[in-house]
């Protein structure tokens, strides 16, 4: 089988496409045993920081064209997004919890997909340029094909196989209001890439305001620890 590390958006879609081609897949996911700084559930493909897939205009927008291509390919992510779409003008916004639950249920039910949850990949043995398997904290599994969909930890996982990836982690600042605000249930995320900021509903009826800062400092020499969870950096205003 093909072994996929990470059951986020990329890993879930990769597992689905490979399985739909009739090839067995093993999907490795460290959650829910290992928490992260942003995820709220143990479901796959859980969206964090936003509930928007940006523009759905396949005629005038490159992102919308990608949506069209994923629909044409029978993609699971777009199937779930359309099933749980929220009003958002020309954007494709979703109910995040329902979306993730949909993806998770479909993958669990697929006969070619095996789920390894609560498992953390620790090494990828290689010979030449080929992977030989996956070493996890639960044991070693032989594998000829390993797909790196580790997201936040992709650079670190790539290094296990001797592959250098152009991926990094930087500090990010945002403000969160007090909880208990009476926000509409279908309130979507507003992002302005020209001015580098976003507004979005947060956990517990709070509202978050954040921005993408130029020159933000990098973290951990781009190798974030696997046990970094729901934590904040020291204040740096």
Long-range contacts (C-beta under 8 A, 24 or more apart in sequence): 1-25, 1-26, 1-114, 1-143, 2-26, 2-143, 2-145, 2-146, 2-147, 3-28, 3-134, 3-141, 3-143, 3-145, 3-146, 3-147, 4-28, 4-146, 4-147, 4-149, 5-121, 5-134, 5-146, 5-147, 5-148, 5-149, 5-150, 5-157, 6-148, 6-149, 6-150, 6-151, 6-153, 6-154, 6-157, 7-31, 7-44, 7-45, 7-107, 7-115, 7-149, 8-44, 8-45, 8-46, 8-149, 8-151, 9-45, 9-47, 9-77, 10-149, 10-151, 11-44, 11-147, 11-149, 11-150, 11-151, 12-44, 12-45, 12-76, 12-77, 12-103, 12-107, 13-45, 13-70, 13-75, 13-76, 13-77, 14-147, 14-149, 15-107, 15-113, 16-75, 16-76, 16-106, 16-107, 16-110, 16-113, 17-73, 17-74, 17-75, 17-76, 18-112, 19-107, 19-110, 19-112, 19-113, 20-74, 20-112, 22-112, 23-112, 24-112, 24-113, 24-114, 25-112, 25-113, 25-114, 26-114, 26-116, 26-141, 26-143, 27-107, 27-113, 27-114, 27-115, 27-116, 28-116, 28-119, 28-121, 28-134, 28-136, 29-115, 29-116, 29-117, 29-118, 29-119, 30-118, 30-119, 30-120, 30-121, 30-226, 31-117, 31-118, 32-117, 32-118, 33-117, 33-118, 34-118, 34-120, 34-226, 34-227, 34-229, 35-229, 35-230, 36-152, 36-228, 36-229, 36-230, 37-228, 37-229, 37-230, 37-231, 38-230, 40-203, 41-97, 41-100, 42-117, 43-97, 43-100, 43-101, 43-103, 43-104, 44-100, 44-103, 44-104, 44-107, 45-77, 45-80, 45-99, 45-100, 45-103, 45-104, 46-96, 46-100, 47-94, 47-96, 47-99, 47-100, 49-189, 49-198, 49-200, 50-189, 50-191, 50-198, 50-200, 51-86, 51-93, 51-94, 51-95, 51-96, 51-99, 51-188, 51-189, 51-200, 52-88, 52-91, 52-92, 52-93, 52-94, 52-188, 52-189, 52-191, 53-81, 53-91, 53-92, 53-93, 53-94, 54-91, 54-92, 54-191, 55-90, 55-91, 55-92, 56-90, 56-91, 56-92, 57-90, 67-92, 76-103, 76-106, 76-107, 77-103, 79-106, 80-106, 86-186, 86-188, 87-186, 87-188, 88-188, 91-188, 93-188, 93-189, 95-186, 120-226, 121-150, 121-157, 121-160, 122-160, 123-160, 124-157, 124-160, 124-161, 126-161, 126-162, 131-161, 152-224, 153-224, 153-226, 155-222, 155-223, 156-223, 156-224, 156-226, 159-223, 167-222, 168-218, 168-222, 169-218, 169-219, 169-220, 169-222, 169-224, 170-216, 170-217, 170-218, 170-219, 171-216, 171-217, 171-218, 171-219, 171-233, 171-236, 172-210, 172-212, 172-213, 172-216, 173-210, 173-211, 173-213, 173-236, 173-237, 174-208, 174-209, 174-210, 174-211, 175-208, 175-209, 175-210, 176-202, 176-206, 176-207, 176-208, 176-209, 177-202, 177-206, 177-207, 177-208, 178-206, 179-203, 179-204, 179-205, 179-206, 180-204, 180-205, 180-206, 181-205, 181-206, 181-207, 183-207
